[in-house]
Amino acid sequence: MSAFSSSLLSAVTLALTLSGYLGYGNVAGFLFQKGVVSAPTGSGTSGAPMTTATGLPIDPITGTTMEEHEPIAMTDEEKEQEAEKLFVLFDRLEKTGALPPGRNPIRRAMQGGKLG
């Protein structure tokens, strides 16, 4: 095995191990600085546990437990306010060019008649 392929293999192993234990979102900047610019593939091969000792699943992006939450009880007025906030956020993304015009899910839902 050449020195290059050996170093590449150790970089991939490091990326898998770090992202497995800390969550890819937490180590993405570090990996980018080291030249590993794409997400590690092969989830579950890092050697890191996929669940806690109590059996709760671990989120691979954040490295935190994924606990089930009860749905939040909201009034119709609160739901409408949240929908308006989402519309404004997606509209900003569209106006800045971060979201292509045809990809705005709120606008597509409105055009499809799914939103009032």
Sequence and secondary structure as in RCSB ss.txt:
>XXXX:A:sequence
MSAFSSSLLSAVTLALTLSGYLGYGNVAGFLFQKGVVSAPTGSGTSGAPMTTATGLPIDPITGTTMEEHEPIAMT
DEEKEQEAEKLFVLFDRLEKTGALPPGRNPIRRAMQGGKLG
>XXXX:A:secstr
  HHHHHHHHHHHHHHHHHHHH HHHHHHHHHHTT  S   STT SS  SB TTS BB TTT SB          
HHHHHHHHHHHHHHHHHHHHHTSS GGG HHHHHHHTT   
